[in-house]
Each structure stands twice: as C-alpha cells, then as structure tokens.
Amino acid sequence: MTHCDDHPHEHSKTCRVCKSEYCHDCHPSYLGICEKCSYKILIVLVVIMVILSYMAWFGVVL
C-alpha cells in the first residue's frame, strides 16, 4: 500500500470504482470513493439532471 506524504503511518484505502489507492485522512469519503471518481459521478448526475429537465420542460416523452 502506498502512503500519503502527510500521513506516512496511516494505511491508504482503495476506491470502490477505479480501484486506485487514496488517503482517507486527506480526502475522507463515506462511500469509499476517491476524489476523482466522485467528481466524475457528480458531472454525470448534472448531465442527467439537465437532460431530464429539458424533457420535462418541452414535454418530450420516451
């Protein structure tokens, strides 16, 4: 396991999405997801919300 420069004695955690290691003390995550993956998930959710609002505004039905 790799260690953070700020916390050399702590164990790093593994991201549940991309399986990379991250320091839980520097970037705490309740779901066990690293910071990069959490930003990617938030961007996807915003895009889905924009598409759904467009569909609701203009009455587009699937």
C-alpha positions as CSV (number, residue, x, y, z in Angstrom):
1,M,0.0,0.0,0.0
2,T,1.2,3.5,-0.7
3,H,1.2,6.2,1.9
4,C,0.4,9.9,1.8
5,D,3.2,12.4,2.5
6,D,1.1,14.0,5.2
7,H,0.2,10.7,6.9
8,P,3.0,8.2,6.4
9,H,1.9,5.8,9.1
10,E,-1.7,5.5,8.1
11,H,-3.0,2.9,5.6
12,S,-4.5,4.1,2.4
13,K,-7.9,2.9,1.2
14,T,-8.9,1.5,-2.2
15,C,-11.5,3.3,-4.3
16,R,-14.6,1.1,-5.0
17,V,-15.0,2.5,-8.5
18,C,-11.5,2.7,-10.1
19,K,-9.6,0.5,-7.5
20,S,-6.8,3.1,-7.1
21,E,-5.5,3.9,-3.6
22,Y,-6.2,7.2,-1.9
23,C,-5.5,8.7,1.6
24,H,-8.7,8.5,3.6
25,D,-7.4,11.1,6.1
26,C,-6.7,13.7,3.5
27,H,-9.9,13.1,1.5
28,P,-12.5,11.4,3.7
29,S,-15.2,9.6,1.9
30,Y,-18.2,7.9,3.5
31,L,-18.8,5.7,0.4
32,G,-15.2,4.7,-0.2
33,I,-14.8,6.6,-3.5
34,C,-11.7,8.6,-4.4
35,E,-12.0,12.3,-5.1
36,K,-11.6,11.9,-8.9
37,C,-14.3,9.4,-9.2
38,S,-16.7,11.4,-7.0
39,Y,-16.2,14.4,-9.4
40,K,-16.9,12.2,-12.4
41,I,-20.1,10.9,-10.8
42,L,-21.3,14.4,-10.0
43,I,-20.7,15.5,-13.6
44,V,-22.7,12.6,-14.9
45,L,-25.5,13.3,-12.4
46,V,-25.6,17.0,-13.5
47,V,-25.8,16.0,-17.2
48,I,-28.6,13.6,-16.4
49,M,-30.5,16.3,-14.5
50,V,-30.1,18.7,-17.4
51,I,-31.5,16.1,-19.9
52,L,-34.4,15.3,-17.6
53,S,-35.3,18.9,-17.1
54,Y,-35.2,19.5,-20.9
55,M,-37.5,16.6,-21.3
56,A,-39.9,17.9,-18.6
57,W,-39.8,21.5,-20.0
58,F,-40.6,20.6,-23.6
59,G,-42.8,17.6,-22.9
60,V,-40.6,15.0,-24.6
61,V,-41.7,11.5,-23.7
62,L,-39.5,8.5,-24.2
